Amino acid sequence: MLRLSTKGQYGVRAMFEIARSYPDNPVTIKEISERQDVSIAYLEQILNKLRRSGLVKSVKGPGGGYLLTKKPGDISIASILKELEGPVAITSCLNPEEGCSRVEGCVTHLLWKSLGANIEAFLETITLYDLLEREPLLKFSHVHEESLKA
């Protein structure tokens, strides 16, 4: 089973929450935590990494929080995941740090490498804007919106 870590999953969800308020309304970690049910401590780690990478910026003081540095349509899911997870390596043989003595003569290495490249290419085609466009299709989106207003 191919699995994305919680860091990548939560990072995309946090970026989605920030994108919902683009361009003028900073989103606090507390708001993201409550809306996405992710601990504040974990979000701080994720958002610090995304801030250092230049995908978000933090605004200090009252009314502060996080803002996207680009339009939602200019931030791909791949760019978020690359910052948090690194390149797609669906098997250990694709990870240069682990190295595999069979790489040069292994036909499946080429298969896994090609699959990883296709996954990355697909994720490059999906942006935060696309996620915002799909939100109304979610079964719980209206209930979620009402709970945020309460």
C-alpha positions in Angstrom: 0.0 0.0 0.0 1.3 3.4 -1.0 1.0 5.8 1.9 1.5 9.5 2.5 2.7 10.5 5.9 0.5 12.6 8.2 2.9 15.4 7.7 2.0 15.6 4.0 -1.7 15.0 4.6 -2.0 17.6 7.3 0.2 20.0 5.4 -2.2 19.9 2.4 -5.2 20.4 4.7 -3.5 23.3 6.4 -2.7 24.9 3.1 -6.3 24.4 2.0 -7.5 26.3 5.1 -5.1 29.1 4.4 -6.2 29.2 0.8 -9.9 29.5 1.8 -9.0 33.0 3.3 -6.8 34.1 0.4 -5.7 36.9 -0.2 -6.5 39.2 2.7 -7.4 37.2 5.9 -4.6 35.5 7.8 -5.6 32.2 9.3 -4.3 31.3 12.8 -2.9 27.9 13.8 -5.7 27.6 16.3 -8.3 28.0 13.5 -6.6 25.4 11.3 -6.3 23.1 14.3 -10.0 23.3 15.1 -11.2 23.0 11.5 -8.9 20.2 10.5 -8.6 18.4 13.9 -4.8 18.5 14.0 -2.7 19.4 17.0 -1.3 22.9 17.3 2.2 21.6 18.1 2.2 19.5 14.9 0.8 22.3 12.8 3.6 24.6 14.1 6.2 22.2 12.7 4.5 21.8 9.4 3.8 25.6 8.9 7.4 26.5 9.9 8.7 24.2 7.2 6.2 25.7 4.7 7.1 29.2 5.7 10.8 28.5 5.3 10.1 27.1 1.8 8.3 30.3 0.9 4.8 28.8 0.3 3.3 30.8 3.3 4.2 33.8 5.3 3.3 34.6 8.9 1.7 37.9 9.9 2.4 38.9 13.5 0.2 40.7 16.0 -3.6 40.9 16.5 -5.4 39.6 13.4 -2.2 37.8 12.5 -1.8 34.3 11.2 -0.7 32.6 7.9 -1.2 33.8 4.4 -0.3 32.2 1.0 2.6 33.8 -0.8 1.0 33.1 -4.2 -2.4 32.6 -5.6 -4.1 29.3 -4.8 -4.0 28.4 -8.5 -0.2 28.8 -8.5 0.5 26.4 -5.7 0.4 22.7 -6.7 -0.1 19.9 -4.3 3.2 18.5 -5.5 5.0 21.6 -4.4 3.5 21.3 -0.9 4.3 17.6 -0.6 7.9 18.0 -2.0 8.6 20.5 0.8 7.1 18.2 3.5 7.9 14.7 2.2 10.6 15.1 -0.3 10.4 13.6 -3.8 8.1 10.6 -4.4 10.0 7.4 -3.7 7.4 4.6 -3.6 10.1 2.0 -2.8 13.3 2.1 -0.8 15.3 1.4 -4.0 14.4 4.9 -5.2 15.8 6.5 -2.1 19.5 7.4 -2.9 20.3 7.3 0.9 19.3 3.7 1.2 20.8 2.6 -2.1 20.3 -0.7 -3.7 23.0 -2.9 -5.2 20.6 -4.2 -7.9 19.6 -0.8 -9.3 21.7 -1.1 -12.5 20.1 -4.4 -13.5 16.7 -4.4 -12.0 13.8 -4.0 -14.4 11.3 -3.3 -11.5 13.4 -0.3 -10.5 12.5 1.3 -13.8 8.9 0.5 -13.2 8.8 2.1 -9.7 10.8 5.1 -11.0 8.3 5.6 -13.8 5.3 5.2 -11.4 6.8 7.8 -9.0 7.3 10.2 -11.9 3.7 9.8 -13.0 2.4 10.4 -9.5 4.5 13.6 -9.2 3.3 14.7 -12.7 -0.3 14.2 -11.6 0.1 16.1 -8.3 1.7 19.0 -10.3 -1.7 19.3 -12.2 -3.7 19.8 -9.0 -3.6 23.1 -7.2 -5.1 24.6 -4.0 -7.5 26.4 -6.3 -8.7 23.0 -7.6 -9.4 21.9 -4.0 -11.3 25.0 -3.3 -13.4 24.4 -6.4 -14.2 20.9 -5.2 -15.1 21.8 -1.7 -18.9 22.3 -2.5 -19.0 18.7 -3.7 -18.1 17.4 -0.3 -20.9 15.8 1.7 -20.0 17.6 4.9 -19.0 21.0 3.5 -22.3 22.8 4.3 -22.5 21.3 7.8 -18.8 22.2 8.4 -19.5 25.8 7.2 -22.4 26.1 9.6 -20.4 24.9 12.5 -17.7 27.5 11.8 -20.3 30.3 12.0 -21.8 29.1 15.3 
